[in-house]
């Protein structure tokens, strides 16, 4: 298999990268009705799997969970979560053949094995759903031409997807249809109904592409969100301790400081975030931000180039094949830091 993005010509690449349309609330007037009366089978019962399933069931859809035989026989966490919440649980062979929509919500590393297992079991004309497009875009998974491939990607952890739904709202959501797999032209109708069933339409839905979701998600998570926070946390902690601050106090100062600032950013953008500071601090923060932009722009650009080219994903998949050696080494090293 080849990286799907790299098989496209430049015009196609730019078109898919640039696809981003904020959908109107009126486009979801039918709610989840397109999927009502159809069988929806979710593969995997982790945070996204369980919480999306709970929302979809509460929206009137027929939801069940397909798990590996070992998970059922050994009554693993996925089996316990699904059964304790009153869902029907079965093996792939028992549930997939009757499914109108199969939603793969297993971890990214497992997607290829899962998809290759379920594809032969799926009935003609069924649909396959994702909440992250790595398997399609970076791995280049080939899906049967009679299968419709869609994505509904809530931009929040699974627990928040559920909590926002319970209070009558939802979380911002991205939806897409894989252009290579929409044989009946129903992909968008399926994606809209799925998004409505999770409550995403109440918070706002972007119509985008698998390509745009994957490339932006990789950049956002690694460089902007966790990469920046990880580096900033460790640098600040080490400097505070070096200057004589008690390590326990330094740790809490950083943790709760991030929480206060990021919550303000979430609620009111940079303006509200900066309003949390004194005027002298605002001036210093602005000057520092200008320096940081100059220093970090080349780093961000290099990382984005690696994501666009597929170099980053190739390295990640190589680590998957090597039993996550780099990932586990990083976890061990991080666990040894004084901050942890």
Secondary structure, DSSP 8 states (H G I E B T S, - for coil): ---HHHHS-HHHHHHHHT--EE--GGGGTTTTGGGTTSEEEEE--SHHHHHHHHHHHHTT-EEEEE--HHHHHTT-HHHHHHHHTT-EEE-HHHHGGG-SEEEE-S-GGGHHHHHHHHHTTS-TT-EEEESS-HHHHTS-----TTSEEEEEEESS-HHHHHHHHHTT----EEEEE-TTS-TTS-HHHHHHHHHHHHTHHHH-EEE--HHHHHHHHHHIIIIIIIIHHHHHHHHHHHHHHHTT--HHHHHHHHHHHHHHHHHHHHHHHHHHHHHTS-HHHHHHHHHHHHHHHHHHHHHHHHHHHHHHHTHHHHHHHHHHHTTTHHHHHHHHHHHTSTT-
